[in-house]
Every structure is written in C-alpha cells, then in structure tokens.
Amino acid sequence: MNYRHAFHAGNFADVIKHIVLVRILLYLQEKNAAFRVIDTHAGAGIYDLTGEEAERSGEWLTGIARVLQARFSENALPLVMPYLDIVRSFNPIGAQIAAYPGSPLISRALLRPQDRLTACEVEAGARKALIEALRRDTQARVVDLDGWTALPAFVPPKERRGLVLIDPPYEQKNEFERLAEGFAEAYAKWPTGSYLLWYPAKSRRATDDLARQVTQAIEQARPSGKCLRLEFSVAPQIADTGLTSAGLLVVNPPWTLAAELKTILPELEKPLGQGGAGRFRLEIPKP
C-alpha cells in the first residue's frame, strides 16, 4: 500500500489518529515538566484540500468535513473540540475548510514554552514544505533522517517525558515488520515514554501479528507497560476498495484515554460511516 498523505489528508483515519494525538498531548500538559514529541514520518505539515491530490481522492469530504458539521453530545464535545479548534485555526473564520494540518503542526499547536518537537522527514519536497510551515520555529526541529533510523536514535529525549508518533507511508511490503522491530528497539531504550503507532487495517492476520509483537516487546522490556488497541472501519471490507479501516496502538496511554475514547468513538460512527454507520473496536491486546 502507498499511503501518500497529500491524497488522504483529513480522511477518517486522520480524524481518528489526530483526535487521539490531541488527547495524549493534553494529558501530558497536566504536569509542568517539559515533554518532547518525536514524529518519525512527519510529512509536509499542511495540506491543501483544494489541491490536485486532495480533490482527486476527495477523502476529506467524508472525514474532517463531516466531523466539522457533526453535532456532539455535551460529554463528547469538550473532548473533540480542542482538535477541531486546531483544524479551524488553519482556515479563515467562516470559510469552507481548505487546509488540513498534519501531525507536526497539530503537535506544535499544543506545545508549551518548555516543550519541544522533533519531526523527521526524508522526502525533499515534504521536508521543505514542513520547514516552511514551521517557519524556523525554535521549539520545533525538522530533521533530514529516515524515520526508522531516527526512532531508536532519538530516545530517550532529554525531557524524559513525551510521545513518539510512528506513522510510516507503508510503501514497502515489510513495513509492519519494520514497525514492530523499530518499536521494540526504541521501547527497550525508553520504556516510560508514550508511543502512538498508526497502521492501515487491510489484513486481520497482519494487524493481529503486529499487536502481538508490540505487546510481547512491552512484556520483555517493562512488564508494567500498557497498550491500547483501537481500530475504526467506515465500510465493509470489499476487494479492490481504498482504505476503509485503520488502527492505532497506543503504548503507555494516559489512564484517562480509554474512557475518553468510549465517549468519543460512538459519536463518530455515523458521520464517518460510508454506506452506513462506521464501527470501532477498542481493546487491550494480549501478548
């Protein structure tokens, strides 16, 4: 699978991933101590939803566009509003959404003065766009380094608190294996950090194997570590369709996250569903 983000920015998978990212970072803000965000496959930073790639796929129309128009309950609204406010901040007030921020800019929006972002991107065009988007921000460093190399190299950060986001493009057949191996190596060096691993859910066997390998790595390095598995599907799995299901493994999640997601996710099933309501699974995977 080739997950070139310009084609998929703002789709259902981005919505789910970025809501979880925001909830984790808001939790990290609750302590005064500094934290670091390490984004191993950062992308371009900001995506033009009126551009050729986004218009060709139109995936954002059934993703962020619907969620911005959705009505949430009084319990869910405060949990999704910080994410929606960040997205709106990149668009003129009152205008139709035309830009969508990627994970580095969403993370940057939630950094306090003492916090830092390390964003890795090797593709020259995306890296140039990300540098421009961050405008030489002193709290954010863009690194020309392969994410798989950066993953073990940058942990533990000097802040000793933080989050590693691993969201590779899945252009190679062995990306699931690289993800499991890269996580295991990084976690062995920094078992107290939080990790957010994104993956396309096209094969039940592949996703189950990934979850099992990640939980086994946790057991070996720090048995007290926790893992939360979330998968969200927007349509039945049919051959030769685009991405209809995606997942997240959240390692060392905030203790509040599971309850928050149980409030948020049921209210995303209808707006994000395609040809019917979407569905989700939320569980603690076993080794």
DOBA-480850 format. One record per residue (C-alpha): residue in one letter; x, y, z. Coordinates in steps of 0.001 Angstrom, whole numbers, plus 500000, padded with zeros to 6 digits. Example, Ala and Ser with C-alpha at 12.3 -4.5 7.8 and 13.67 -1.06 7.14 Angstrom:
// DOBA-480850
A512300495500507800
S513670498940507140
// end
This chain:
// DOBA-480850
M500000500000500000
N501166503521499206
Y499788505984501737
R500878509291500177
H499424511740502596
A498541514519500177
F495868512213498741
H494465511215502123
A494814514303504346
G491771514859506518
N490241511456505844
F488614509318508524
A491944507790509550
D493476511228510079
V490490512302512148
I490778509303514481
K494574509489514713
H494669513213515397
I491895513159517983
V493910510550519887
L497116512574519411
V495464515672520863
R494043513789523850
I497508512392524680
L499239515768524406
L496615517476526536
Y497216514841529183
L500976515474529039
Q500265519165529614
E498783518387533022
K502268518226534549
N504571521223534456
A507609519166533424
A508605519526529770
F507816516880527191
R509082516030523720
V507117514910520662
I509075512796518170
D507318512413514806
T509248509780512834
H507496510195509465
A506286513762509708
G505153514634506187
A504631518114504768
G502922519664507766
I499998521347505998
Y497850520018503156
D495868521946500571
L492412520395500341
T491768522332497133
G494892520896495502
E495014518233492798
E495783515290495086
A493095516039497657
E490494516856495016
R491268513642493149
S490632511461496186
G488005513596497920
E488592511606501097
W488474514657503330
L484842515196502327
T483858512043504214
G486336512771507003
I487093516131508548
A484369517939506542
R481684515742508076
V483112515899511580
L483208519702511500
Q479476519646510739
A478596516886513229
R476669517513516415
F478275516045519509
S476802515391522910
E477702517532525896
N480024514731527039
A481875514238523747
L482077517844522570
P484711519018525096
L486861516022524151
V486856516664520388
M486725520468520452
P490484521033521025
Y491213519036517857
L488534520821515842
D489755524202517066
I493272523428515826
V491956522442512387
R489838525600512214
S492824527750513163
F494432526921509800
N491373528133507891
P489755531588507577
I486901532153510007
G483578531362508395
A485111529991505197
Q484844526453503895
I487745524312505076
A490605524448502565
A493653523342504578
Y494348520467506914
P497263520349509380
G499371517227509626
S500583515723512874
P503640518004513315
L501542521165513187
I498862519682515411
S501565518736517908
R503157522181517647
A499840523820518483
L499877522027521844
L503472522689522878
R504052524945525869
P507188527118526017
Q509159524327527720
D508167521584525232
R509867520527522002
L509080518777518704
T511443516686516597
A509990515995513139
C511754513608510753
E511153513672507014
V513448512419504229
E511365513257501154
A512807516546499939
G509573518224498864
A507692517307502029
R510640518336504209
K510900521734502503
A507164522305502978
L507391521307506639
I510301523671507281
E508309526466505677
A505196525594507679
L507114525711510964
R508877528954509913
R512136528102511685
D510293527657514965
T512797527456517830
Q510720524784519569
A510479522551516514
R513345520860514706
V512936519309511260
V515455516509510672
D516530515042507336
L516672511492508634
D514878508268507826
G512228507636510454
W513358504072511108
T516873505340511835
A515574508195513959
L513289506013516047
P515963504410518251
A518397507317517835
F516243509988519459
V515079508107522536
P515129508736525349
P514848512518524892
K516435514770527468
E512974515782528703
R512347512154529783
R508619512655529090
G506819512635525798
L505309510867522832
V506701509084519782
L504355509100516780
I505137506413514196
D503100506831511020
P505073505417508063
P503804505588504455
Y503518501796504072
E505182501844500669
Q507138498643501348
K505720495185501954
N507724494753505159
E506587497966506877
F504616496056509520
E507722494083510425
R509828497260510481
L507253498917512697
A507297496069515216
E511095495847515211
G511612499603515370
F509174499961518231
A510802497120520178
E514255498704519832
A513023502150520871
Y510878500858523732
A513800498910525171
K515679502229525407
W512724504317526616
P510060502135528225
T508417505006530122
G507603507048527037
S504277507003525228
Y504066505667521673
L501358506073519051
L501603503569516171
W499324504007513155
Y498597501266510623
P496195500507507758
A493960497567508700
K493679495592505487
S494645492155506813
R493361490785510108
R496314488409510335
A498836491227509788
T497239493564512325
D496858490814514928
D500511489844514437
L501576493464514853
A499587493880518064
R501015490640519429
Q504605491609518618
V504182495037520197
T502707493610523398
Q505457490992523549
A508076493742523267
I506376495562526140
E506359492425528281
Q510070491850527680
A511237495407528381
R508770496616531013
P506005494230532079
S504123497064533763
G503727498852530416
K500263499134528932
C498869499006525404
L495523500068523972
R494366498923520531
L491857500937518513
E490549500118515048
F487932502116513164
S486175500954509991
V483969503097507781
A482623500440505411
P482578496661504914
Q485855495208503684
I485406494737499922
A488126493706497482
D489781496472495467
T488465499330497604
G490527502083499161
L491359502299502812
T488241501555504871
S489786500529508187
A492753501841510155
G494193501215513569
L496251502650516378
L498334501011519059
V498796503361521991
V501609502263524289
N501656503688527808
P498407505580527149
P497066508170529576
W494923506437532158
T492037508636531026
L492250507758527322
A490169504566527182
A487199506213528887
E487515509278526645
L487520507128523514
K484477505206524710
T482708508562524815
I484046509921521509
L484066506954519139
P480345506050519165
E479597509614518075
L481976509316515105
E480401506142513722
K477585507949511914
P479441510986510469
L482439508941509335
G480494505944508043
Q480266505324504303
G477216503449503078
G476065503060506669
A477439503677510127
G481100503045510843
R482212500778513646
F485110500536516060
R486853498121518360
L488732499201521456
E490621496622523477
I493723495720525413
P495725493321523207
K497283490196524640
P500888489058524045
// end
